[in-house]
């Protein structure tokens, strides 16, 4: 598995209240995604993404280190 970069950043829009900015950068296993999108707080797809990515982060943080 080749992993060059995986980055997810979510921040509040600096001007518009209720808007979130998502920066998604994935360069792994031949896939290359570099995308910035904006979502309202009420956007169900955005809420599901945040829930899913949080679950993945928790799984990785709690995973046993294999050596």
C-alpha atoms as an extended CHARMM CRD file, in Angstrom:
* protein
*
        67  EXT
         1         1  UNK       CA              0.0000000000        0.0000000000        0.0000000000  PROA      1               0.0000000000
         2         2  UNK       CA              1.4510000000        3.3170000000       -1.0470000000  PROA      2               0.0000000000
         3         3  UNK       CA              0.2900000000        6.3290000000        0.9520000000  PROA      3               0.0000000000
         4         4  UNK       CA              1.6900000000        9.7170000000        0.0630000000  PROA      4               0.0000000000
         5         5  UNK       CA             -0.8300000000       11.9520000000        1.7920000000  PROA      5               0.0000000000
         6         6  UNK       CA             -4.2480000000       11.7640000000        3.3990000000  PROA      6               0.0000000000
         7         7  UNK       CA             -5.6420000000       14.9770000000        4.8300000000  PROA      7               0.0000000000
         8         8  UNK       CA             -9.1220000000       16.0110000000        5.9030000000  PROA      8               0.0000000000
         9         9  UNK       CA             -9.6880000000       19.5140000000        7.1910000000  PROA      9               0.0000000000
        10        10  UNK       CA            -13.0500000000       20.9760000000        8.1340000000  PROA      10              0.0000000000
        11        11  UNK       CA            -13.3740000000       24.5470000000        9.2960000000  PROA      11              0.0000000000
        12        12  UNK       CA            -16.0630000000       27.1690000000        9.6740000000  PROA      12              0.0000000000
        13        13  UNK       CA            -16.2910000000       29.5960000000        6.7680000000  PROA      13              0.0000000000
        14        14  UNK       CA            -14.5680000000       32.8000000000        7.8770000000  PROA      14              0.0000000000
        15        15  UNK       CA            -17.3060000000       35.0550000000        6.4680000000  PROA      15              0.0000000000
        16        16  UNK       CA            -20.5580000000       33.0910000000        6.2240000000  PROA      16              0.0000000000
        17        17  UNK       CA            -22.0780000000       31.7120000000        9.4540000000  PROA      17              0.0000000000
        18        18  UNK       CA            -23.4870000000       28.1680000000        9.1640000000  PROA      18              0.0000000000
        19        19  UNK       CA            -21.1610000000       27.2100000000        6.3120000000  PROA      19              0.0000000000
        20        20  UNK       CA            -18.3450000000       24.6590000000        6.6590000000  PROA      20              0.0000000000
        21        21  UNK       CA            -15.3580000000       24.3810000000        4.3330000000  PROA      21              0.0000000000
        22        22  UNK       CA            -14.0670000000       20.8600000000        3.6380000000  PROA      22              0.0000000000
        23        23  UNK       CA            -10.5720000000       20.3140000000        2.2550000000  PROA      23              0.0000000000
        24        24  UNK       CA            -10.1040000000       16.6940000000        1.2050000000  PROA      24              0.0000000000
        25        25  UNK       CA             -6.7130000000       15.5250000000       -0.0660000000  PROA      25              0.0000000000
        26        26  UNK       CA             -6.0530000000       11.8550000000       -0.7360000000  PROA      26              0.0000000000
        27        27  UNK       CA             -3.0100000000       10.5450000000       -2.5670000000  PROA      27              0.0000000000
        28        28  UNK       CA             -2.9320000000        6.8240000000       -1.8690000000  PROA      28              0.0000000000
        29        29  UNK       CA             -2.9960000000        3.5610000000       -3.8120000000  PROA      29              0.0000000000
        30        30  UNK       CA             -3.1080000000        5.3120000000       -7.1620000000  PROA      30              0.0000000000
        31        31  UNK       CA             -6.0520000000        7.5110000000       -6.1770000000  PROA      31              0.0000000000
        32        32  UNK       CA             -5.5760000000       11.2600000000       -6.2430000000  PROA      32              0.0000000000
        33        33  UNK       CA             -8.3060000000       13.5050000000       -4.8570000000  PROA      33              0.0000000000
        34        34  UNK       CA             -7.8160000000       17.1980000000       -4.1540000000  PROA      34              0.0000000000
        35        35  UNK       CA            -11.1180000000       18.9010000000       -3.5270000000  PROA      35              0.0000000000
        36        36  UNK       CA            -12.4630000000       21.8190000000       -1.5450000000  PROA      36              0.0000000000
        37        37  UNK       CA            -16.1980000000       22.0720000000       -0.9750000000  PROA      37              0.0000000000
        38        38  UNK       CA            -18.5800000000       24.1330000000        1.1410000000  PROA      38              0.0000000000
        39        39  UNK       CA            -21.5400000000       22.7330000000        3.0650000000  PROA      39              0.0000000000
        40        40  UNK       CA            -24.2880000000       24.1010000000        5.2590000000  PROA      40              0.0000000000
        41        41  UNK       CA            -24.4500000000       22.8350000000        8.8570000000  PROA      41              0.0000000000
        42        42  UNK       CA            -27.7320000000       21.0980000000        7.9400000000  PROA      42              0.0000000000
        43        43  UNK       CA            -26.3460000000       19.2410000000        4.8800000000  PROA      43              0.0000000000
        44        44  UNK       CA            -27.1040000000       15.5580000000        5.5910000000  PROA      44              0.0000000000
        45        45  UNK       CA            -24.3430000000       14.2330000000        3.3050000000  PROA      45              0.0000000000
        46        46  UNK       CA            -21.8190000000       16.4670000000        5.1020000000  PROA      46              0.0000000000
        47        47  UNK       CA            -23.0760000000       15.3440000000        8.5290000000  PROA      47              0.0000000000
        48        48  UNK       CA            -22.7600000000       11.6780000000        7.4880000000  PROA      48              0.0000000000
        49        49  UNK       CA            -19.2330000000       12.2940000000        6.1610000000  PROA      49              0.0000000000
        50        50  UNK       CA            -18.1760000000       13.8920000000        9.4670000000  PROA      50              0.0000000000
        51        51  UNK       CA            -19.6830000000       11.0000000000       11.4340000000  PROA      51              0.0000000000
        52        52  UNK       CA            -17.9800000000        8.3900000000        9.2170000000  PROA      52              0.0000000000
        53        53  UNK       CA            -14.5620000000       10.0740000000        9.1960000000  PROA      53              0.0000000000
        54        54  UNK       CA            -14.7270000000       10.5180000000       12.9830000000  PROA      54              0.0000000000
        55        55  UNK       CA            -15.4250000000        6.7930000000       13.3740000000  PROA      55              0.0000000000
        56        56  UNK       CA            -12.4410000000        5.9190000000       11.1400000000  PROA      56              0.0000000000
        57        57  UNK       CA            -10.2160000000        8.2830000000       13.1550000000  PROA      57              0.0000000000
        58        58  UNK       CA            -11.3110000000        6.6770000000       16.4330000000  PROA      58              0.0000000000
        59        59  UNK       CA            -10.6550000000        3.1930000000       15.0620000000  PROA      59              0.0000000000
        60        60  UNK       CA             -7.1490000000        4.1680000000       13.9740000000  PROA      60              0.0000000000
        61        61  UNK       CA             -6.3940000000        5.9450000000       17.2610000000  PROA      61              0.0000000000
        62        62  UNK       CA             -7.4530000000        2.8640000000       19.2370000000  PROA      62              0.0000000000
        63        63  UNK       CA             -5.8670000000        0.2520000000       16.9560000000  PROA      63              0.0000000000
        64        64  UNK       CA             -3.0750000000       -1.9430000000       18.2330000000  PROA      64              0.0000000000
        65        65  UNK       CA              0.2490000000       -1.0790000000       16.6370000000  PROA      65              0.0000000000
        66        66  UNK       CA              1.4660000000       -4.0370000000       14.6480000000  PROA      66              0.0000000000
        67        67  UNK       CA              5.1650000000       -4.5740000000       14.3990000000  PROA      67              0.0000000000
